[in-house]
Amino acid sequence: MIDRDPDPKPDEPATSANSAADRLAALRIIDANFNRAAEGLRVVEEHCRFALNDRHLTERCKQLRHELTSALAALPKTHLHAARETQSDVGTSVSTSAEGTRKSLAHVAAASWQRVEQALRAIEEYVKLLSPAIAPRIENLRYQSYTLAKACTITAASRDQLASARLYVLLDGRSSEQIGPVDLLTGDSFVTVVGGRGAPGIDHFAIGLDPWPGADRALAEVQKRFPKSEARANQNQISKARETRSVMLKDPNGISVQLGSVKYQI
């Protein structure tokens, strides 16, 4: 019976021949993934700069790219470049159909963030073979990339959500009991801010209809379609507008909704 040596443990040193081969392979992996991460960061940086118009996120992407370069400075570029064998790299011809398709700017950014995160993980693992002290820095950059990717996604989603808004109203949450009605106008639309003793919020929507069928016809239609809305006609006694009648109703959440002509004003 021939005894065989057990499989080497992770902390056991390899032979000198394998060490040289392992070092070369590790350098190739780190070099390829450094380029992949840097290129991905450049893509998302351009997205933040030109698509989101966000200076802060653009600066953070650029800073992350520079920090990655700084973290790997302990590995001489000459060693990384010497290990590079692009022509013999079997992975250059391996691809999927999804890589050739991008549906939107957000899709481009999301795909690039995935490349960055995966590349940083690969660097973090393989750099432990060459310079273990660098690994914690790469790990920190990887976690930063998760946070930054989330911030970019939320910013893009918020931008898309508000893209069609015609008026933005910021409520600071402070007491406004002494403030009288204030109209914020934009074109034919307006928002009236009034003081109150309750929590800040929106409790009334006024919707202008064009063409306006008149208060009587509008009231009849609302009562027919929404019998539980408590619809009623409303007469504004102080308005100087030509059209002073509107229809008041309650939505399912109890918020007051007012329907009137686009020429109706308080």
Secondary structure, 3 states (H helix, E strand, C coil): CCCCCCCCCCCCCCCHHHHHHHHHHHHHHHHHHHHHHHHHHHHHHHHHHHHCCCHHHHHHHHHHHHHHHHHHHHCCHHHHHHHCCCCCCHHHHCCCHHHHCCCCHHHHHHHHHHHHHHHHHHHHHHHHHCCHHHHHHHHHHHHHHHHHHHHHHHHHHHHHHCCCCCCCCCCCCCCCCCCCCEEEEECCEEEEECCCCCCCCCCEEEEEECCCCCHHHHHHHHHHHCCCCCCEEEECCCCCCCCCEEEEEECCCCCEEEEEECCCCC
